[in-house]
């Protein structure tokens, strides 16, 4: 979790650090990322990095959460197959054209496996969990294999329609 020291920085300094993190984690996996490159790019002391973040994983999780917040349109209310499909398609389009594109591709290609797994809410209905998992997998495949993005998104739509038709 980001430390209060980082949250209390000026917006300009937070932006410099965040941009340095984005540059590093868009070009290097979490396993090969280096604090030295980040602090040099941000123009901060190495010790300052550890006043802002516990470690590289903490910094990465901060950045990825920021990217998801900037890109993700949250689910509001009850959605059907068509709405969820459109939201997934919009997310892929938005991510593809964003500053976070390389970060997200590296996340799915390498970094996701290095992070602690987040488990879904046990109270989440099975249909909602299945739709969420399916949508996230479609996003992953579409971003990792952009030439086949339409195929993955169309398959997601087809599967969502079947899933939702069984749970009416």
Protein Blocks (a to p, Z undefined) as FASTA:
>chain_A
ZZfklmmpcfklmmmmmmmmmmmmmmpcfklgcfklmmmmnopafklmmmmpmblmlmmm
mmmmmmmmmmpccdehjddfklmmmmmmmmmmmmmmpmklmmmmmmmmmmmmmpccdddd
fklcfklmmmmmmmmmmmmmmmmmmmlmmmmmmmmmmmmmmmmmmmZZ
